[in-house]
Structures are given as C-alpha cells and as structure tokens.
C-alpha cells in the first residue's frame, strides 16, 4: 500500500494545473500548492520546487503539456527529487503516462493524503477506514502496476498468466473491500448501541468540526484535559476522541473531536470515514473551530460549511469559534450570535464559549432535589427515562431524588421540589 519511507526524507517537486474547465474546488493555485507542501512535510517529505501550469484544458496525454513536463523533469534532476506530486487528482492513465514521461514516482493529492492517514491511524476503526480507502484508490490503478510484463510481450505464455494474475489481484482486492465494509458496518452497529445509551441517559453530544490544523484538539484539551497531542501540522488527529464536559451545574455533554476537513478531500475518503463522521449527523450542537489567523480563512470556512451541509442533520445549531484570536487583527474578528473569538492555547474566551454551549443546549432545564412519597414511586421511572438522575436515596419520609429535568417534567413535579439550583 501507500507507505512512506521512514529512513530518509523524500524530496519531491510539486506540480499543479490551473485549468479554465476545472471547477474552483478542483483547480490548483499558489495557495493549494502551499497546502500541498504542508501535507508533504506532514508525510515527512521535502519540497524542492513548485510548478503551477495555466491552461484552458488539460493536455490529453501529458496533463500539463509537453513543455511543462520537460521543465518538471529538469527540476527533478537538478534538485535530486525522487518523485513528483500533483495537486490535482490524476486518473490511472494520466498517472501512468506521467511516470513514463518523468521517469520517477508520480503521486496525486489523494495518494499523499492516504499516506498521511496511514501514518496517523492508531485505533482499529481508524486503520480499517484507511485500509478501505487505500484499496478503493488502488483498484483502478492495478493495470499500471503490471507494465513490467510489456517487456515479455509476444513471449510464449506471457500474456495469459499476466492477465490472470491481474484478475486474481483484482478479485482479492474486491474481496478485501467487501470484508472491510462489513467490519465497518459492525463498528457502526456498536456506535449505534452507544448512541442509544447516551440518548437514554439524555447526554447531549457536541462535535468539534473544522479545517485541519484549526486547533480542535487543543480546544478539546483546554476544556476537558483530554491530553491529546496538539501539534502544528495537518491531520495530526485522525481518530475520534470523546470526553465528558461539565458545562455548568445543570449541563453535562459529550464533546467529540473529529478528523479535520481539507479542500479537495477525496470522495472515497469521505465515504470511508463515514463511520466516524456520522457522529455529526447525531450531534446536538456543532462547534466550528476556525483558525482566525489563516489568510485563506474564508475559503476554508466555505469548505467546512459544505461538508457540514452534507453530513450533519438539517437545523443543527453551529457555534463559530474563531481560535488563535491572539494572532489575528481584533477588528477583523466576526462577533455576534453564536460567533466567538478565543485562544484555546491560553484558555482566553473559553468561559464565554461554555456559556454559549449552555445557551444553545440548556434551554429551560432545572437542577432540583425532589422528595417523592413512596406512593409516587412510579415517577422515579419517569425521571430515569425523561430526565438525568444524579442521585437517589431512600429515606423514612420518602424517595430523595437529585435530577436535571426539563420545564414540562419540572411543572408536573414542582410540589415535590425540596431544593433548586444546586
């Protein structure tokens, strides 16, 4: 599969095509090449040169045009780079043609992201998702891996066994894809059981979403003490982490960190990671963490909003959290309803965020201590199913229940309230 060399830093020339016929999200620009360089550094590689080609349409054979291919080839030789990485997604035939023309390994953006994911995945679920995405990427490219048989073309018996082996490999990979998809279905079943338990216990779910490297893990650490390594690199966190967060006396939530989004996130990666990203669909509140100091902030906000629209349930409230506010111009920081600047590294603004979470989720909840007569014992079952019961004691005068309940249940049991606002 797509594994990086750990022993030595690989050098690469980065190439992008800005074509008039490409949609905005598929074309290459100086900004996307800079992001590709950051991805390469995350994969322990080094950029030796960048080439951006402008054309009306891709060249049918060489993708970027024969002249630009010669320029890239010269850069590869002079900088001693061993691979060319394209900011655009390449078809299998384009990949093979470019490898022949350049004489080095050619990767596209998807292959590089898959390599990073393969390094970052730590949990069983994460590894399953990465492996599934890798096999789906590899399957249409298998034919190009059998070009060594061309040298034997015409030799007796060479063509048949070669094709047989290729078909055997395809069959093995398809079988593996089916098995991985089945294993991920089992993961989803486990998640569904956990989710039902959470819903029964009335614990709201808050999901952190955002562009990669916006500071989601740092924010999770800041408010929950999760202890997740928060480094300044893309896709530093791949596996989802969930922690309990006591927002206030009357509100406890489950706060989940999700994999960071990125422009041109390959479709098969989104598909593979649905077992993780489906947490967005069941979240009661989303916190969109934004790097306030990012020069491409607006473009990155648009990327995340598109994916939220695709993955989250309609109407889910979203808090826009402008992180790294200490590095941004205060006059350029948006403020208003469900918009808040903060610095997760120092904790500045976190208290205001917690109040905003409570405002969105804790509507009309009451933290009470009730004294129920034993003749009202049936109400204890109601409290367990419709409220969050914190403590139950059986005393001589009745059942003492500490619970957090909504306005309707509070109204029905008001006469049994002993203490409120604990």
C-alpha positions as CSV (number, residue, x, y, z in Angstrom):
1,X,0.0,0.0,0.0
2,X,1.0,3.7,0.2
3,X,3.6,3.7,2.9
4,X,6.2,6.4,3.5
5,X,9.9,5.7,3.7
6,X,10.8,6.4,7.4
7,X,14.6,6.2,7.0
8,X,15.2,9.2,4.7
9,X,13.4,12.3,3.8
10,X,12.0,12.0,0.3
11,X,12.3,15.0,-2.0
12,X,9.5,15.9,-4.3
13,X,8.6,18.5,-6.9
14,X,5.1,19.8,-6.5
15,X,3.0,20.4,-9.6
16,X,-0.4,21.9,-10.1
17,X,-2.7,22.6,-13.1
18,X,-5.0,25.6,-13.1
19,X,-7.4,24.9,-16.0
20,X,-10.3,27.1,-17.0
21,X,-12.5,24.0,-17.4
22,X,-11.9,22.8,-13.8
23,X,-14.4,23.8,-11.1
24,X,-12.9,26.1,-8.5
25,X,-12.6,23.3,-5.9
26,X,-10.6,21.1,-8.3
27,X,-8.1,23.6,-9.8
28,X,-4.6,24.3,-8.4
29,X,-3.5,27.7,-7.1
30,X,-0.4,29.0,-5.3
31,X,-2.4,28.6,-2.0
32,X,-3.3,25.0,-2.7
33,X,0.3,24.3,-3.6
34,X,1.4,25.8,-0.3
35,X,-1.1,23.5,1.4
36,X,0.3,20.5,-0.6
37,X,3.7,21.4,0.7
38,X,2.4,21.4,4.3
39,X,0.9,18.0,3.5
40,X,4.2,16.7,2.2
41,X,6.0,17.9,5.3
42,X,3.4,16.1,7.4
43,X,4.3,12.9,5.5
44,X,8.0,13.5,6.3
45,X,8.8,14.7,2.8
46,X,10.6,17.8,1.5
47,X,9.5,20.1,-1.3
48,X,12.4,21.1,-3.7
49,X,10.4,23.1,-6.2
50,X,6.8,24.1,-7.2
51,X,5.4,24.4,-10.7
52,X,2.0,25.9,-11.5
53,X,0.8,25.5,-15.1
54,X,-2.1,27.6,-16.5
55,X,-4.0,26.0,-19.4
56,X,-7.5,26.2,-20.8
57,X,-7.8,22.4,-20.7
58,X,-5.6,19.5,-19.5
59,X,-3.3,18.0,-22.2
60,X,-4.9,14.7,-23.2
61,X,-1.5,12.9,-23.0
62,X,0.8,14.7,-20.5
63,X,-1.9,16.5,-18.5
64,X,0.3,19.7,-18.1
65,X,1.7,19.9,-21.6
66,X,5.0,18.5,-23.1
67,X,6.9,21.8,-22.4
68,X,5.9,21.9,-18.8
69,X,6.8,18.2,-18.4
70,X,10.3,18.9,-19.7
71,X,10.6,21.7,-17.1
72,X,9.5,19.5,-14.3
73,X,11.9,16.8,-15.5
74,X,14.8,19.2,-15.3
75,X,13.8,20.3,-11.8
76,X,13.7,16.7,-10.7
77,X,17.2,16.2,-12.0
78,X,18.7,19.4,-10.6
79,X,17.1,19.1,-7.2
80,X,17.7,15.3,-7.0
81,X,14.0,14.8,-6.2
82,X,12.7,11.2,-6.5
83,X,9.0,11.9,-7.0
84,X,6.5,14.4,-8.5
85,X,3.3,15.1,-6.6
86,X,0.4,16.7,-8.3
87,X,-2.1,18.9,-6.6
88,X,-4.9,17.7,-8.9
89,X,-6.4,14.2,-8.8
90,X,-5.0,12.1,-11.6
91,X,-6.7,9.3,-13.5
92,X,-4.9,6.0,-13.6
93,X,-4.0,6.5,-17.3
94,X,-2.7,10.1,-16.5
95,X,-0.6,8.7,-13.6
96,X,1.0,6.0,-15.8
97,X,1.7,8.5,-18.7
98,X,3.4,11.0,-16.3
99,X,5.5,8.3,-14.7
100,X,6.8,7.3,-18.1
101,X,7.5,10.9,-19.2
102,X,9.2,11.9,-15.9
103,X,10.9,8.7,-15.0
104,X,10.0,9.0,-11.3
105,X,7.2,8.0,-9.0
106,X,4.1,10.2,-9.5
107,X,1.5,10.7,-6.8
108,X,-1.6,12.9,-6.7
109,X,-3.1,14.8,-3.8
110,X,-5.3,11.8,-2.8
111,X,-2.4,9.4,-2.6
112,X,-0.5,11.8,-0.4
113,X,-3.4,12.3,2.0
114,X,-3.9,8.5,2.1
115,X,-0.2,8.1,3.0
116,X,-0.6,10.6,5.9
117,X,-3.8,8.8,7.1
118,X,-1.9,5.5,7.1
119,X,0.7,7.0,9.4
120,X,-1.8,8.7,11.7
121,X,-4.5,6.0,12.2
122,X,-4.0,4.4,15.6
123,X,-7.3,2.7,16.6
124,X,-8.7,-0.4,14.9
125,X,-11.5,1.6,13.4
126,X,-9.1,4.2,12.0
127,X,-6.9,1.6,10.4
128,X,-10.0,-0.2,8.9
129,X,-11.1,3.1,7.4
130,X,-7.7,3.9,5.9
131,X,-7.2,0.5,4.5
132,X,-10.6,0.6,2.8
133,X,-9.9,4.0,1.2
134,X,-6.4,2.7,0.1
135,X,-7.9,-0.4,-1.6
136,X,-10.5,1.7,-3.4
137,X,-7.8,4.0,-4.6
138,X,-5.6,1.1,-5.7
139,X,-8.1,-1.0,-7.5
140,X,-8.4,1.1,-10.8
141,X,-4.6,1.5,-10.8
142,X,-3.7,-2.1,-10.8
143,X,-3.2,-2.4,-14.5
144,X,-0.4,0.1,-14.4
145,X,1.5,-2.0,-11.9
146,X,1.8,-4.8,-14.4
147,X,3.7,-2.8,-17.0
148,X,6.8,-5.0,-16.4
149,X,5.1,-7.7,-18.5
150,X,5.3,-5.5,-21.6
151,X,9.0,-6.5,-21.9
152,X,7.8,-10.1,-22.4
153,X,5.0,-9.2,-24.8
154,X,5.0,-11.8,-27.6
155,X,6.8,-14.4,-25.5
156,X,5.0,-17.7,-25.3
157,X,2.7,-17.9,-22.3
158,X,3.4,-14.3,-21.1
159,X,0.2,-12.6,-21.9
160,X,-2.2,-15.1,-20.4
161,X,-0.5,-15.5,-17.0
162,X,-0.1,-11.8,-16.7
163,X,-3.7,-11.1,-17.3
164,X,-4.7,-14.0,-15.0
165,X,-2.5,-12.6,-12.2
166,X,-4.0,-9.1,-12.7
167,X,-7.5,-10.5,-12.5
168,X,-6.5,-12.5,-9.4
169,X,-5.2,-9.4,-7.7
170,X,-8.4,-7.5,-8.6
171,X,-10.5,-10.3,-7.2
172,X,-8.5,-10.4,-3.9
173,X,-8.8,-6.6,-3.5
174,X,-12.6,-6.6,-4.2
175,X,-13.0,-9.4,-1.6
176,X,-10.9,-7.4,0.9
177,X,-13.0,-4.3,0.2
178,X,-16.2,-6.3,0.9
179,X,-14.8,-7.6,4.1
180,X,-13.6,-4.2,5.3
181,X,-17.0,-2.7,4.5
182,X,-18.7,-5.4,6.6
183,X,-16.3,-4.8,9.5
184,X,-17.1,-1.1,9.4
185,X,-20.8,-1.9,9.4
186,X,-20.2,-3.8,12.7
187,X,-18.4,-0.7,14.0
188,X,-21.4,1.4,13.1
189,X,-23.7,-1.1,15.0
190,X,-21.5,-0.7,18.1
191,X,-21.7,3.1,17.7
192,X,-25.5,2.9,17.4
193,X,-25.8,1.0,20.6
194,X,-23.5,3.5,22.4
195,X,-25.6,6.4,20.9
196,X,-28.9,4.9,22.1
197,X,-27.4,4.6,25.6
198,X,-26.3,8.2,25.5
199,X,-29.8,9.3,24.3
200,X,-31.4,7.2,27.1
201,X,-29.2,9.0,29.6
202,X,-30.1,12.3,28.0
203,X,-26.5,13.4,27.5
204,X,-26.2,15.9,24.6
205,X,-23.4,15.4,22.0
206,X,-21.3,18.3,20.9
207,X,-19.0,17.7,17.9
208,X,-15.9,19.8,17.1
209,X,-15.5,20.3,13.4
210,X,-13.2,22.4,11.3
211,X,-10.4,22.7,8.8
212,X,-7.4,20.6,9.6
213,X,-4.9,22.4,11.9
214,X,-7.5,24.9,13.1
215,X,-6.9,23.8,16.7
216,X,-9.7,21.4,17.5
217,X,-7.6,19.1,19.6
218,X,-6.1,22.0,21.5
219,X,-9.6,23.2,22.4
220,X,-10.6,19.7,23.5
221,X,-7.6,19.5,25.7
222,X,-8.3,23.0,27.1
223,X,-11.8,22.3,28.2
224,X,-11.6,18.6,29.2
225,X,-7.9,17.9,29.9
226,X,-8.0,15.1,27.3
227,X,-4.2,15.2,26.9
228,X,-4.3,14.7,23.1
229,X,-1.0,15.8,21.4
230,X,-1.8,19.1,19.7
231,X,0.9,19.8,17.1
232,X,1.1,22.4,14.4
233,X,0.7,20.0,11.5
234,X,-2.1,18.9,9.2
235,X,-4.2,15.8,10.1
236,X,-2.3,15.5,13.5
237,X,-5.5,13.9,14.9
238,X,-7.2,11.2,12.9
239,X,-9.0,9.0,15.4
240,X,-12.1,10.5,17.1
241,X,-11.8,11.3,20.8
242,X,-14.8,11.8,23.0
243,X,-14.7,13.2,26.5
244,X,-17.3,14.3,29.1
245,X,-17.5,18.0,29.7
246,X,-19.3,19.6,32.7
247,X,-20.5,22.8,31.1
248,X,-22.4,24.0,34.1
249,X,-24.3,22.7,37.2
250,X,-27.2,21.7,35.0
251,X,-25.5,20.6,31.8
252,X,-23.0,17.8,31.0
253,X,-22.2,17.0,27.4
254,X,-20.1,14.5,25.4
255,X,-17.5,16.5,23.4
256,X,-16.2,14.7,20.3
257,X,-13.1,15.7,18.2
258,X,-13.4,14.7,14.6
259,X,-10.9,14.4,11.7
260,X,-10.1,17.7,10.2
261,X,-11.5,18.7,6.8
262,X,-9.5,19.9,3.9
263,X,-10.0,21.3,0.4
264,X,-10.2,18.6,-2.3
265,X,-10.8,15.9,0.3
266,X,-11.1,12.8,-1.8
267,X,-14.7,11.4,-2.1
268,X,-13.7,7.9,-1.2
269,X,-12.1,9.2,2.0
270,X,-15.3,10.9,3.0
271,X,-17.1,7.6,2.2
272,X,-14.6,5.5,4.2
273,X,-14.7,7.8,7.2
274,X,-18.5,8.0,7.4
275,X,-18.3,5.6,10.4
276,X,-16.5,8.4,12.2
277,X,-18.1,11.4,10.6
278,X,-21.7,10.1,11.2
279,X,-21.2,11.5,14.7
280,X,-22.0,14.8,13.0
281,X,-25.4,13.5,12.0
282,X,-26.4,12.8,15.6
283,X,-24.7,15.8,17.2
284,X,-27.0,18.2,19.1
285,X,-24.6,21.1,18.6
286,X,-21.6,21.7,16.3
287,X,-18.6,23.9,17.2
288,X,-16.9,25.0,14.0
289,X,-13.3,25.7,15.0
290,X,-11.8,28.3,12.7
291,X,-8.2,29.5,12.5
292,X,-8.7,33.2,12.9
293,X,-5.2,34.0,11.7
294,X,-5.4,31.9,8.5
295,X,-5.0,34.1,5.4
296,X,-7.4,31.7,3.5
297,X,-9.9,31.7,6.3
298,X,-13.0,32.4,4.2
299,X,-12.2,29.7,1.7
300,X,-11.6,27.2,4.5
301,X,-14.9,28.2,6.2
302,X,-16.7,27.5,2.9
303,X,-15.1,24.0,2.6
304,X,-16.2,23.1,6.1
305,X,-19.7,24.5,5.7
306,X,-20.2,22.4,2.5
307,X,-19.2,19.2,4.4
308,X,-21.4,20.2,7.4
309,X,-24.4,20.6,5.0
310,X,-23.6,17.1,3.5
311,X,-23.0,15.3,6.8
312,X,-25.0,17.0,9.7
313,X,-28.7,16.8,10.2
314,X,-30.5,20.0,9.0
315,X,-31.2,22.6,11.6
316,X,-28.3,21.6,13.9
317,X,-27.1,24.7,15.7
318,X,-23.5,25.8,14.9
319,X,-21.2,27.9,17.0
320,X,-18.4,29.6,15.0
321,X,-15.3,29.6,17.3
322,X,-12.6,31.8,16.0
323,X,-9.5,30.2,17.5
324,X,-6.0,31.7,17.6
325,X,-7.6,35.1,18.1
326,X,-4.4,36.4,19.7
327,X,-2.7,36.1,16.2
328,X,-5.4,37.9,14.3
329,X,-6.4,41.6,13.9
330,X,-9.2,42.1,16.6
331,X,-11.1,44.4,14.2
332,X,-11.4,41.6,11.6
333,X,-12.8,39.0,14.0
334,X,-16.6,38.4,13.4
335,X,-18.8,38.7,16.5
336,X,-22.4,38.2,17.1
337,X,-24.9,35.4,17.9
338,X,-23.1,32.0,18.0
339,X,-19.8,33.6,17.0
340,X,-17.0,33.9,19.5
341,X,-13.2,34.7,19.4
342,X,-10.9,32.7,21.7
343,X,-7.4,31.3,22.2
344,X,-7.5,27.6,23.1
345,X,-3.8,27.6,23.8
346,X,-4.1,30.1,26.7
347,X,-7.8,29.5,27.6
348,X,-8.9,33.1,26.9
349,X,-12.5,33.1,25.8
350,X,-13.3,29.5,26.9
351,X,-15.7,30.6,29.7
352,X,-17.7,32.6,27.1
353,X,-17.8,29.5,24.9
354,X,-19.1,27.3,27.7
355,X,-21.9,29.9,28.3
356,X,-22.7,29.8,24.6
357,X,-22.9,26.0,24.7
358,X,-25.2,26.2,27.7
359,X,-27.4,28.8,25.9
360,X,-27.8,26.5,22.9
361,X,-28.5,23.3,24.8
362,X,-29.6,24.1,28.3
363,X,-33.0,25.6,27.5
364,X,-35.4,25.5,30.4
365,X,-33.6,22.8,32.4
366,X,-33.9,22.7,36.2
367,X,-31.4,21.2,38.7
368,X,-33.6,20.0,41.6
369,X,-33.8,17.8,44.6
370,X,-37.1,16.1,45.0
371,X,-38.8,14.3,47.9
372,X,-41.2,11.8,46.3
373,X,-43.7,9.9,48.6
374,X,-43.4,6.2,48.3
375,X,-46.8,6.2,46.7
376,X,-45.3,8.2,43.8
377,X,-42.6,5.6,43.2
378,X,-43.7,5.3,39.6
379,X,-42.4,8.8,39.0
380,X,-38.9,7.5,39.6
381,X,-39.1,5.5,36.3
382,X,-40.4,8.7,34.5
383,X,-37.4,10.6,35.9
384,X,-35.0,7.9,34.7
385,X,-36.4,8.0,31.2
386,X,-37.2,11.7,30.7
387,X,-34.6,13.4,32.9
388,X,-31.0,13.0,34.1
389,X,-31.0,11.4,37.5
390,X,-27.9,12.2,39.5
391,X,-28.6,10.6,42.8
392,X,-31.3,8.5,44.6
393,X,-31.7,8.0,48.3
394,X,-34.4,6.1,50.2
395,X,-35.3,7.9,53.4
396,X,-38.0,7.4,56.0
397,X,-40.2,10.2,54.7
398,X,-39.8,9.3,51.0
399,X,-37.5,8.9,48.0
400,X,-34.9,11.7,47.7
401,X,-34.0,12.3,44.0
402,X,-31.5,14.7,42.6
403,X,-32.1,15.3,38.9
404,X,-31.9,17.6,36.0
405,X,-35.3,17.8,34.2
406,X,-37.0,19.9,31.6
407,X,-39.7,22.5,32.0
408,X,-42.6,20.1,31.4
409,X,-41.5,17.5,33.9
410,X,-40.5,20.2,36.4
411,X,-44.0,21.6,36.2
412,X,-45.6,18.2,37.0
413,X,-43.3,17.6,40.0
414,X,-43.0,21.2,41.3
415,X,-44.8,20.4,44.5
416,X,-42.2,17.8,45.5
417,X,-39.2,20.1,45.0
418,X,-37.1,20.5,48.1
419,X,-34.2,22.4,46.7
420,X,-33.5,24.1,43.3
421,X,-30.5,25.5,41.5
422,X,-28.0,23.2,43.4
